[in-house]
Amino acid sequence: MELTGKVVLVTGASRGIGRATAQALVARGATVAVAATSEDALGDLGAASTHAFDLSDPANALALAEEVEGRHGRVDVLVNNAGVRVDQLVTHVDLDDLDRSFQVNALSPYVLAGRLAAGMAERGEGVVVNLVAPVVSPGRRGMGPYASSKAALESLTNTLRQEVGGKGVAVFGFDPGWVRTDLAPDGKEEPGPVAERLVAHIEAGKGSKTPLS
Ligand SMILES: NC(=O)c1ccc[n+]([C@@H]2O[C@H](COP(=O)([O-])OP(=O)(O)OC[C@H]3O[C@@H](n4cnc5c(N)ncnc54)[C@H](OP(=O)(O)O)[C@@H]3O)[C@@H](O)[C@H]2O)c1
């Protein structure tokens, strides 16, 4: 997909991979809508619009989708990037942590993808990319809330691809690798090059498991 003039929504754009991705998309000439819980860190991105929504409530995800579509008329590309990492043994059950993990990492991305992919399928063009973590989502000791919510995100990705993939909508997961951010302070790679790879996959309409040609 040629990104110039395309309307792109990036969640979790206040820092880390999402911020770098928003910057790369602005540089491509896309009309970029950026979201985070607060607009404080969104103002200097050069984005077309900024949106403050707390995605620990999926009702807010629906409201975000409607606000961005209302503002720009459509969304051509969704980057479901916002995420939280809660490290916890499964035997340590904390309902608030579990709730936040699944709402932010799985349910809100589900609502955004479903709501916005409907319009993409009608227009016969669009991209939905979900930030997945395939190294941990099959299961990782001490990372229950994060790993299991990311597994749900992978399931959503595959299901939505089966439903709208034949209608001109590319749906894929992007594995960023191990990136130095607040979520992974010991990560090996800086967000900038990772964001460039992510944008290249959006342009090609291919997930990170599929090599770019
Ligand atoms: N870093 C890695 O090595 C790695 C590996 C695999 C996958 N990933 C995935 O890549 C994505 C980005 O991760 P990152 O490393 O860039 O993390 P990060 O630096 O911690 O950034 C997380 C982003 O998510 C937003 N967010 C968190 N809770 C939110 C909420 N309740 N409502 C709305 N936005 C919320 C944050 O915005 P606020 O300013 O509002 O908090 C922030 O912009 C995540 O989905 C993560 O799981 C990362």
The ligand as an ORCA input file, in Angstrom:
! r2SCAN-3c Opt
* xyz 0 1
  N       9.501     -4.037     23.414
  C       9.528     -5.303     23.008
  O      10.580     -5.986     23.029
  C       8.266     -5.953     22.485
  C       8.309     -7.302     22.071
  C       7.167     -7.915     21.552
  C       5.996     -7.169     21.445
  N       5.960     -5.877     21.874
  C       4.690     -5.153     21.764
  O       4.877     -3.927     21.084
  C       3.915     -2.975     21.558
  C       4.621     -1.692     21.959
  O       5.473     -2.008     23.038
  P       6.625     -1.027     23.560
  O       7.751     -1.899     23.905
  O       6.817      0.114     22.616
  O       5.956     -0.522     24.935
  P       5.981      0.878     25.730
  O       7.189      1.666     25.384
  O       5.732      0.533     27.146
  O       4.712      1.638     25.116
  C       3.421      1.142     25.361
  C       2.421      2.085     24.742
  O       1.111      1.560     25.031
  C       0.303      2.602     25.585
  N      -0.647      2.118     26.576
  C      -0.385      1.356     27.674
  N      -1.503      1.210     28.402
  C      -2.487      1.885     27.743
  C      -3.860      2.103     27.993
  N      -4.473      1.622     29.109
  N      -4.577      2.844     27.113
  C      -3.988      3.362     26.022
  N      -2.698      3.195     25.721
  C      -1.946      2.464     26.586
  C       1.306      3.525     26.261
  O       0.718      4.818     26.338
  P       0.539      5.656     27.714
  O       1.440      6.832     27.558
  O      -0.876      6.011     27.674
  O       0.905      4.751     28.859
  C       2.499      3.486     25.319
  O       2.343      4.433     24.296
  C       3.172     -3.653     22.711
  O       1.950     -4.174     22.252
  C       4.106     -4.775     23.120
  O       3.438     -5.849     23.721
  C       7.060     -5.254     22.379
*
